Amino acid sequence: MEKIDLKGFLKRIFSGFFEKKIVWLLITSGIALTMYGIFPDVWRILAIQLLNAFYNLSLNETPEKISWGLRLFLTATGAALIVSGLWFYFKTRENIKLKKLLQIAHSSIESVEYSKFDVDLDNYEVEQYRIAQGEELKTLSKVNLSHALREQGKIKEKILQRADGRDNVEASYWGLAHIPLTFLMGYQIADKLSTSFFEWNQNSLSWNRVKDNNTEYPELLVSRQLNQSFEDVEDVVIKIGITYQVEDVTLNGLGLEGRDSYYLHLPSPTRNAIVSVRQLNEYQAVFRKTMDEINQYYPSLKRVHVFYSGQPSLAYRLGSCLSPRMDKEILVYNYHSTSEPKYNWSINMKKEWNEVAIHVTGETI
C-alpha cells in the first residue's frame, strides 16, 4: 500500500486558506465601517427594520444624532482596514504559493491549447514545457520518429534538471500524444518527480485533473493465454484494454501469433474510464505485479510486447513503473485503424543513456 503523505495533503488543503480569510475579514469590515460612517442613519434604520420584521419588535426608528467626530473616526478606520486588507493580500500573495508546477504539455496526435482547465492553479507557479511532435508524425518514417524522440529527450532533460535537488517542484502531465511516446515519458521521468495528471475532455474542450477522491471504478482483470512451454519462451505479449478491447486479430502481421499473452482489461472497456488517482495507483500495481510474474515465470525471456488502449495518464503511470534492472526489453506499440498491420510502429523503453530503438511495421500513422 502506498504511503499517504498526510502532512503534504493538509498543507495543500490549508495553504493560503487563512491568508484569504484575513483579507476577506479586513476588507469587509472596512467597507461596513466606512459606509456606517458616511451614511449612519440609513444603516441604523435598515438594521432596526430588519430586527422588527424578523423578531416582531417595536424598536424606535427615529434617527439618533451621531457626532461628526465619530463619523470621521469610523470612516477613517474603515478606510484603514480596506487598505490593510489590500496590502496584506499583495504581501502574502507570493508567499502562499505551494510549489513550482512543471506543466508537461505533450501533444503529437493533434494540436491543443492548455489555457482551459477545471481546477484553480493560483497556488502554483506554472512553468510550461511543451513537447509538440505533431509535425514530425504527420508522415511515418524512422527519420521523423527519431527527430520526435530527440526533441522529447531534450525537453525531458530540461524538466529533470529543473527539478534536480528541489523539494518544492511538482510535475503535471497534460498528454495527448501517441501511446509509445507517453509510455517513454513516464519511463524516463519515473519516480524522480511527484506527478499529477490532466486528461483532455473532448466534450468541454478543456483539461480535467485526475482527482484524488473516492469515486468508484471497476476492477482491472487479468486473463492469461499460456500456449507455450515456458522454458523456451523469449517473447511475451501484454494487452491492456481500458478504453477499447484489444483483440488478438489486431496483432496479425507482427509475428506474435500463438505467443503467451496476458490481457489486463476492464469488464466493459469505455472512454474516460480513469476517474481518480487511487485508480491509477491500483491499475499500476496490477500491471507491475503482472510484470513480476512474467519475469519470474519465463527463464529465457528476452522481450515483452505491450499493446495498450487507454488514457494517457495511465500509460504514463505504467511506463513509470518499468525497471531497467528487473525487466527485459519492453516494446510499446502504436495503433492505427487503417494500417496493415494495425500496430504500425513501436519503440523500446530506454533510459537517457541508451538510444531508443524504432521499429516501423506499417506505412501511415
N, C-alpha and C positions, 0 to 999 in steps of 0.2 A: 504494500500500500504506500502511495506517495505521501511524503511528509507534508503536513499543512503548515504553511507559514502564517500563523495566527497574527504575529506582530505586524508582518507586512500587510496582511489583509486589513487589520484595523487602521493601519496608517493610511491605506488607500481610501478607506471609508471616511475617516475623520480629518484628513489633511485638508486645511482650508475651511473646514466647517465652522469652527469658532470665529475665525477671522471674518468670514462673511456675516455671521450673526452680529458681531460687534459693529461692523459697518452699517448694517441694517438698523440696529438699535440707535446708533448715534444720529443717523440721518433722519429717521422717522421722528425721533424725539425732538430734534432740532426744528423740523418742519412744524410739529404740533405747537411748540413754544412760540415760534415766530408768528404763526397765524393767530395764536391767542393774544400775543402782544399787540398785533396790528388791529385785529377785529375781536376784541374781548366780549362785547355784547352779543355778537352773532353766535359765538361758540357757547356762551353761557346759556343763552335762550334755547339753542338747539339741544344742549345736554339736558336741560330741565324738561323740555318737551318729551324727549325720549324716555326719561325716568318716569314722568307722569303717565305716558302711554303704556309702558311695559309693566309698571308696578302699581298702577291705579293710585298714584299720589296726587297731591294738590299743591305742589311747590309753587311759590310766587315767581312769576316770570319777569317781574319788574327789574330792569337793569340796575345794577349797582355801579356807582361811580368808582373807577379804578384810576389811581393817580398816574400821571404821565411818567413819573419816575419809574414806577413798577412796570409800566408797559414798555418803556425803553429797555429796562433791565431784561425782561422776558424776551424781547426781540433780539437784543444783543446776545443773550445766552443761547437762544435758538440758532442764530447765525453761526456762533462759535462751534456749536455741536455739529452743524452741517459741514463746516469747513474741516473740523476734526475728522469726521467720517470719511470725507473725500481724501484727506491726507493719509489716513490710516489705510484706505483701500489701495492707493498707489504705492505706499511704503511697503505693504506686505504682499503686493501682487506677485513680485518675482520670488519672494521667499517661500510661498506656498506651493511652488511648482515641485512635483514629486521627482520626476526623472527626465532625462533625455529620452525621447522616443524615436528610435531609428525606424522610420517607415520604409519597409522594403516593398516598393511598388513594382511588381513583377508582371509584365504582360508580354505575350507572344502570340496569343490567339486573336485578339482584337485590341484596338486602342480604346482605352477608357480614361475617364477623369477620376481624380481622387479627392475632390473637394466636398463631396456629399456623403455623409455617414451618419450613423444613428446614435452616437454617444458623444458626450462632452469631453473634449481633449484639452480643455483650458488649463488643467493641472500638469500638462506636459509641454515641454519644448520639443516640437516635432522637427526632425531633420529627415528629409526625404532622400532616399537612394533609389533612383528609378532604373530598372532594367527593362528596356524596351527592345524586344527581339523580333517584332512583327515583320520588319522589312527583310531581315535575314531569312525568315522562314516562309516567305511567300513562294520561293522556289526551293524545292528539296534537293540538296546536294551535300556531300561531305564538306565541301569548302564553306558553304553557308552555315552549316551546323557548327563547324569549327570556329568560325568567326563569332557566332552567337555564344558559344561556350567561353571563348576568350573574354568577351565583354562581360558576361556574367561573373567570370572569375575575378576580373578587375574590381567590380562593384563589391563582390563578396569580401575581397581583401580590405577594401576601404571600411566596410562595416566592422570587420574583426579588429582592425587597427583602432577604429574609433572607440570600440568597447573594451579594448585591452586594459585590464587592471582597474577598471572603473566599476563601482558597485551601484551607481545611480543611473545606469543605462539599461533600457529595455528595448527589445526589438518587437516589431509588429509586422506580420506578413500579410500583404494585400495581393493575392495571387490570382491571375487569370492567364496562366501560362500552360504550355504543354506538360503533360504529366512527368516525363523523364527529367525535364528541367526543374520542375518543382521538387521531385524526389532528391535530385542532386543538391539543390539549395539547402534542403533540410539536412542532408547527409554531411555537407561540408561545414555548416554552421553548428549543427548538432546541439550539444548542451553548453556551448560557450556563452549563450545569451538566453535570458528568460524571454520567451516569445509569446505574444498574443496573436490572434488571428481575426481577419476580416474577410467575409465572403461577399462576392458580388451578387446583389439581388436583382434579377432580371426584370422583376415586376415594378419595383420602385426606382430602378436605375440608380441605386446607391449601395454603399458598403455597409454591411451589418456585422457588428462584432459578435464573435462566438463567445457567449457569456458564461460566466461561472455560476451556474444555477442548478436546480434540481429537476429540470424538465425531463420527463420520461422519454426513453428511447429504446429501440429494440436491441436484443442481444445479437452480437456478431457470432454467427455459427461457423463451424469448421467441418467441412466434408473432405474425405480423403479417397483418392483413387490410386491404389497401390497395385500396379500390374507387374512390376519387375522384381528381379532378385536383388535385394538391397545391397549385396556385396559389390555388384558391378555397376551400380548407378552413378553416373557422372553429372547428369543434368536433371534438375527437378523443376517443376512448374508451380508457381503460386498465382492463383487467380483471386482477385478481390472485387466483389460485386456490391457496391454501395448504392450507386445511382442507377445502374442497369446491371442485368445479369451478364456474366462473361461466359459465353457459350464456347464449347470445345471447337465448334466448327469455325469460329473466327480465328483460331490458331493455325488453320491449314496453311501449308506453304512455308512453314518455318522449320520443318524437320523435327518437330517435337511431338508428333503423333505417338500415342502409346506410352509416353513418359509418365512416371509417377507424378501426381498433381495433388495440390492442397487448395481447396476452394473456401476462402473466407467470404461470407456473404450474409446479408440481411434476409430474414424470412420473405420480405417483399421489398426488393430494392426500389428506391424512389428518389426523385430530385430533392435537393435541400434536406437531406437526411440528418446532417450534422447540426445539432442544436445546443450543445454545451461542451465546456472544457472537460467535464467529467467523462463525457462520452469519448472525446478524443483520447483521454488517458487510458480508458478501458480498452478501446479498439487497438491502440498502440501496444498495450500489454498482450493482447491476444496474438497480434502479429509477431511480436518478439518471442513469445512462447512457442509459436509455430516454427520460427527460425531456429530456435534452440533445439526443438525436436528433430528438425531436418539435419542439423549439424551432427547430432548425436547418433542418428539412425543410419546415415549413409557414410561408411568409412572411405569410399573412393570419390566422394562428391567434389566436383570442380566448379559448377555454375548453378545459380538459381535464376530462373527467368520469371519476372514479375509482370503481370498483366492487370492493370488497375482501372476500374471505373468508379469514380467518386469525386468528392470535392477537394480543392487544392489544400485546404487546411489539414486534412487527414493525410494526404500524400506527403506533405512536408513533414508531419509528425512521424510517419512510417520511415521516411528517409533518415530522419534524425536518430532513430534507434538502431540503425545498422552499424556494425562494428568492423573495422578493417582487421582487427585482431581475431575475432571469433568467427566471422562469416567468410565464405568463399566468394568468388566473383559474383556480383549481383548485376544483372542486366534488366533495365526497366524499358518497356516498350511503349511506343506511341500508336494510338488507334486512329484510323481514318476510314470512314464507312465505304468510300468509293475506291479505295486502293486494293490491290491484289499483290501480296497478302494484305489483310485488313490492318495488321500491325506493320507499318511500313518503315519504321526506323527505331533504333534502340541505342542507348548509351549505358556504359557500366559505371558503377559508383566508385569514384576515386577521390582521395583527398588532394590537397593543393600540391603536394609534391609528386604526384603521378599524373600522367596525361590521360584524359578520358578517351576511351575507345568508342568510335562511332561506327554503327553498322546500319547501312541503308538496305532495306529489303524491298521497297516499293519506289514509285516514281513521283508521287504527288503527296502533299500534306493535306 
